[in-house]
């Protein structure tokens, strides 16, 4: 699966709420393998769709969540799919 086509399903995993990358990936491991998930989420953070929330208790495992841009992207795509 191309990276561009995997971005939307990964963003949709974040609709259930924030979590560490591993927690979010474990919501549906069939979307892609762990290595690809890490690469794509890094790209999505760089592009402004995801953001990390620093955690003082677990600095090595930051919480990741959708940004406003990410939520908008997911809702637009979900609306487009429901129209088809």
MARKOL-184083 format. One line per field, with one value per atom (N, C-alpha, C): x, y, z; residue in three letters. Coordinates in Angstrom, 3 decimals, decimal comma, padded with zeros to 6 digits. Example, Ala and Ser with C-alpha at 12.3 -4.5 7.8 and 13.67 -1.06 7.14 Angstrom:
2
c1: (013,190 / 012,300 / 013,200 / 012,850 / 013,670 / 012,900)
c2: (-005,690 / -004,500 / -003,300 / -002,250 / -001,060 / 000,030)
c3: (007,800 / 007,800 / 007,800 / 007,080 / 007,140 / 007,870)
aa: (ALA / ALA / ALA / SER / SER / SER)
% end
This chain:
84
c1: (000,845 / 000,000 / 000,887 / 000,573 / 001,356 / 001,170 / 002,202 / 002,141 / 000,962 / 000,683 / -000,416 / -001,764 / -001,935 / -003,212 / -003,333 / -002,228 / -002,267 / -002,466 / -002,248 / -002,356 / -003,756 / -004,769 / -006,143 / -006,543 / -006,308 / -006,655 / -005,896 / -004,653 / -003,886 / -004,480 / -004,822 / -005,444 / -006,755 / -007,506 / -008,780 / -008,591 / -007,451 / -007,177 / -007,097 / -006,699 / -006,581 / -007,929 / -008,985 / -010,308 / -010,809 / -010,348 / -010,774 / -010,094 / -009,196 / -008,529 / -007,021 / -006,339 / -004,881 / -004,326 / -003,066 / -002,368 / -000,938 / -000,146 / 001,197 / 001,046 / 002,085 / 001,979 / 001,644 / 002,253 / 001,989 / 000,540 / 000,021 / -001,384 / -002,325 / -002,054 / -002,918 / -002,794 / -001,576 / -001,378 / -002,094 / -002,083 / -002,715 / -004,237 / -004,812 / -006,267 / -006,693 / -005,803 / -006,074 / -004,758 / -004,114 / -002,799 / -002,886 / -004,088 / -004,222 / -004,052 / -004,042 / -003,893 / -002,545 / -001,487 / -000,144 / 000,771 / 002,001 / 002,930 / 003,478 / 004,064 / 004,535 / 005,583 / 006,517 / 007,571 / 006,974 / 006,056 / 005,410 / 004,578 / 003,878 / 003,082 / 003,961 / 005,125 / 006,031 / 006,495 / 006,838 / 007,290 / 006,183 / 004,984 / 003,876 / 003,441 / 003,393 / 003,009 / 004,052 / 005,306 / 006,345 / 006,114 / 005,787 / 005,507 / 004,257 / 003,246 / 002,015 / 002,262 / 003,159 / 003,532 / 004,252 / 005,179 / 005,928 / 004,989 / 003,965 / 003,013 / 001,930 / 001,914 / 000,972 / -000,362 / -000,490 / -001,744 / -001,804 / -000,637 / -000,534 / 000,388 / 000,192 / 001,094 / 001,346 / 002,488 / 002,809 / 002,536 / 002,125 / 001,865 / 002,939 / 003,841 / 004,886 / 004,285 / 004,820 / 004,358 / 005,506 / 005,359 / 006,429 / 006,638 / 005,573 / 005,691 / 006,421 / 006,230 / 006,846 / 007,445 / 008,574 / 009,146 / 009,557 / 009,786 / 010,180 / 009,014 / 007,791 / 006,603 / 005,579 / 005,798 / 004,848 / 003,498 / 002,481 / 001,125 / 000,976 / 000,343 / 000,145 / -001,352 / -001,717 / -003,137 / -003,272 / -004,495 / -004,793 / -004,724 / -004,234 / -004,319 / -005,656 / -005,951 / -007,167 / -007,119 / -005,946 / -005,768 / -006,028 / -005,566 / -005,778 / -007,237 / -007,924 / -009,363 / -010,151 / -009,806 / -010,499 / -010,280 / -009,061 / -008,740 / -009,533 / -009,640 / -010,373 / -011,865 / -012,412 / -013,850 / -014,191 / -013,335 / -013,575 / -013,558 / -012,572 / -012,464 / -013,629 / -014,035 / -015,155 / -016,440 / -016,645 / -017,824 / -017,790 / -016,620 / -016,501 / -016,825 / -016,396 / -016,661 / -018,142 / -018,811 / -020,231 / -021,097 / -020,619 / -021,361 / -021,269 / -020,212 / -020,018 / -020,796)
c2: (-001,183 / 000,000 / 001,241 / 002,192 / 003,417 / 004,249 / 005,047 / 005,883 / 006,836 / 007,421 / 008,381 / 007,730 / 006,464 / 005,806 / 005,255 / 005,175 / 004,656 / 005,783 / 007,015 / 008,132 / 008,263 / 008,157 / 008,334 / 007,283 / 005,997 / 005,011 / 005,222 / 005,685 / 005,947 / 007,137 / 008,193 / 009,351 / 008,948 / 008,067 / 007,625 / 006,882 / 006,227 / 005,552 / 006,553 / 007,778 / 008,813 / 009,440 / 009,149 / 009,683 / 009,165 / 008,003 / 007,419 / 008,080 / 009,021 / 009,751 / 009,629 / 010,460 / 010,441 / 009,201 / 008,944 / 007,827 / 007,801 / 006,913 / 006,736 / 006,115 / 006,186 / 005,590 / 004,107 / 003,414 / 001,981 / 001,727 / 002,516 / 002,348 / 002,566 / 003,583 / 003,878 / 002,774 / 002,330 / 001,256 / -000,015 / -000,310 / -001,533 / -001,486 / -000,343 / -000,260 / -001,053 / -001,112 / -001,895 / -002,166 / -003,243 / -003,564 / -004,008 / -004,233 / -004,662 / -003,504 / -002,272 / -001,113 / -001,162 / -001,433 / -001,565 / -002,140 / -002,478 / -002,997 / -001,850 / -002,209 / -001,249 / -000,284 / -000,794 / 000,062 / 001,128 / 000,731 / 001,703 / 002,704 / 002,228 / 003,114 / 004,215 / 003,832 / 004,822 / 005,841 / 005,371 / 006,292 / 007,245 / 006,724 / 007,556 / 008,550 / 008,113 / 009,065 / 010,164 / 009,847 / 010,890 / 011,902 / 011,419 / 012,318 / 013,151 / 012,544 / 013,275 / 014,357 / 014,086 / 015,120 / 016,259 / 015,927 / 016,942 / 017,808 / 017,197 / 017,917 / 018,647 / 018,496 / 019,237 / 018,571 / 017,285 / 016,563 / 015,967 / 015,692 / 015,136 / 016,009 / 015,958 / 016,665 / 015,802 / 016,023 / 015,292 / 016,170 / 015,518 / 016,190 / 015,696 / 016,555 / 016,101 / 015,568 / 014,471 / 013,852 / 013,808 / 014,457 / 014,472 / 013,085 / 012,291 / 010,961 / 009,978 / 010,110 / 009,166 / 009,935 / 010,599 / 011,444 / 010,677 / 009,381 / 008,590 / 008,162 / 008,272 / 007,840 / 008,955 / 009,947 / 011,065 / 010,631 / 011,324 / 011,106 / 011,858 / 011,226 / 011,821 / 012,015 / 013,145 / 013,413 / 014,157 / 014,175 / 014,926 / 016,428 / 017,191 / 018,642 / 019,052 / 020,339 / 020,828 / 020,474 / 020,620 / 020,275 / 018,779 / 017,942 / 016,500 / 016,129 / 016,732 / 016,453 / 016,884 / 018,040 / 018,535 / 017,586 / 017,120 / 016,200 / 014,909 / 014,371 / 013,119 / 013,329 / 014,438 / 014,672 / 014,933 / 015,635 / 015,891 / 014,576 / 013,732 / 012,454 / 011,533 / 011,520 / 010,687 / 011,152 / 012,469 / 012,995 / 012,647 / 012,713 / 012,359 / 010,890 / 010,021 / 008,592 / 008,286 / 009,000 / 008,726 / 009,197 / 010,161 / 010,646 / 009,698 / 008,881 / 007,978 / 006,722)
c3: (000,000 / 000,000 / 000,000 / -000,875 / -000,954 / 000,304 / 000,622 / 001,817 / 001,765 / 000,601 / 000,505 / 000,792 / 000,433 / 000,664 / 002,090 / 002,814 / 004,176 / 005,196 / 004,799 / 005,737 / 006,325 / 005,496 / 005,970 / 007,005 / 006,760 / 007,786 / 009,100 / 009,009 / 010,225 / 010,963 / 010,254 / 010,907 / 011,581 / 010,963 / 011,527 / 012,849 / 013,031 / 014,301 / 015,450 / 015,149 / 016,171 / 016,531 / 015,775 / 016,104 / 017,447 / 017,850 / 019,122 / 020,305 / 020,033 / 021,102 / 021,028 / 021,811 / 021,810 / 022,495 / 022,264 / 022,892 / 022,408 / 022,964 / 022,424 / 021,039 / 020,244 / 018,909 / 018,999 / 019,942 / 020,080 / 020,479 / 021,397 / 021,806 / 020,628 / 019,839 / 018,692 / 017,647 / 017,355 / 016,372 / 016,801 / 018,093 / 018,582 / 018,480 / 018,185 / 017,978 / 016,746 / 015,743 / 014,534 / 013,819 / 014,191 / 013,620 / 012,162 / 011,653 / 010,262 / 009,274 / 009,769 / 008,876 / 008,174 / 008,927 / 008,361 / 009,426 / 009,043 / 010,042 / 010,896 / 012,026 / 013,014 / 012,440 / 011,664 / 011,092 / 010,177 / 009,328 / 008,430 / 009,237 / 010,257 / 011,099 / 011,697 / 012,205 / 012,796 / 011,755 / 010,567 / 009,511 / 009,088 / 008,894 / 008,424 / 009,502 / 010,765 / 011,810 / 011,967 / 011,759 / 011,792 / 010,676 / 009,498 / 008,369 / 008,637 / 009,234 / 009,546 / 010,606 / 011,539 / 012,519 / 011,824 / 010,947 / 010,208 / 009,365 / 008,787 / 007,929 / 008,723 / 010,049 / 010,882 / 011,138 / 010,816 / 011,048 / 012,454 / 013,039 / 014,383 / 015,214 / 016,531 / 017,441 / 018,658 / 019,283 / 020,500 / 021,704 / 022,775 / 024,043 / 025,003 / 025,435 / 026,360 / 027,662 / 028,125 / 029,361 / 030,351 / 031,475 / 032,474 / 033,094 / 033,190 / 033,795 / 032,883 / 031,587 / 030,643 / 029,472 / 029,700 / 028,645 / 027,389 / 027,512 / 026,349 / 025,483 / 025,982 / 025,250 / 025,189 / 024,340 / 024,289 / 023,738 / 024,173 / 023,687 / 022,372 / 021,415 / 020,089 / 019,884 / 019,274 / 018,994 / 017,675 / 017,173 / 015,957 / 016,243 / 015,288 / 015,359 / 014,731 / 014,755 / 014,093 / 012,604 / 012,001 / 010,580 / 010,356 / 011,282 / 011,166 / 011,310 / 012,294 / 012,480 / 011,254 / 010,702 / 009,512 / 008,335 / 008,168 / 007,075 / 007,183 / 008,389 / 008,585 / 008,343 / 008,841 / 008,663 / 007,204 / 006,484 / 005,053 / 004,283 / 004,546 / 003,842 / 004,192 / 005,460 / 005,881 / 005,188 / 005,085 / 004,385 / 002,910 / 002,278 / 000,866 / 000,633 / 001,532 / 001,386 / 001,561 / 002,456 / 002,695 / 001,526 / 000,748 / -000,409 / -001,590 / -001,619 / -002,771 / -002,643)
aa: (UNK / UNK / UNK / UNK / UNK / UNK / UNK / UNK / UNK / UNK / UNK / UNK / UNK / UNK / UNK / UNK / UNK / UNK / UNK / UNK / UNK / UNK / UNK / UNK / UNK / UNK / UNK / UNK / UNK / UNK / UNK / UNK / UNK / UNK / UNK / UNK / UNK / UNK / UNK / UNK / UNK / UNK / UNK / UNK / UNK / UNK / UNK / UNK / UNK / UNK / UNK / UNK / UNK / UNK / UNK / UNK / UNK / UNK / UNK / UNK / UNK / UNK / UNK / UNK / UNK / UNK / UNK / UNK / UNK / UNK / UNK / UNK / UNK / UNK / UNK / UNK / UNK / UNK / UNK / UNK / UNK / UNK / UNK / UNK / UNK / UNK / UNK / UNK / UNK / UNK / UNK / UNK / UNK / UNK / UNK / UNK / UNK / UNK / UNK / UNK / UNK / UNK / UNK / UNK / UNK / UNK / UNK / UNK / UNK / UNK / UNK / UNK / UNK / UNK / UNK / UNK / UNK / UNK / UNK / UNK / UNK / UNK / UNK / UNK / UNK / UNK / UNK / UNK / UNK / UNK / UNK / UNK / UNK / UNK / UNK / UNK / UNK / UNK / UNK / UNK / UNK / UNK / UNK / UNK / UNK / UNK / UNK / UNK / UNK / UNK / UNK / UNK / UNK / UNK / UNK / UNK / UNK / UNK / UNK / UNK / UNK / UNK / UNK / UNK / UNK / UNK / UNK / UNK / UNK / UNK / UNK / UNK / UNK / UNK / UNK / UNK / UNK / UNK / UNK / UNK / UNK / UNK / UNK / UNK / UNK / UNK / UNK / UNK / UNK / UNK / UNK / UNK / UNK / UNK / UNK / UNK / UNK / UNK / UNK / UNK / UNK / UNK / UNK / UNK / UNK / UNK / UNK / UNK / UNK / UNK / UNK / UNK / UNK / UNK / UNK / UNK / UNK / UNK / UNK / UNK / UNK / UNK / UNK / UNK / UNK / UNK / UNK / UNK / UNK / UNK / UNK / UNK / UNK / UNK / UNK / UNK / UNK / UNK / UNK / UNK / UNK / UNK / UNK / UNK / UNK / UNK / UNK / UNK / UNK / UNK / UNK / UNK)
% end
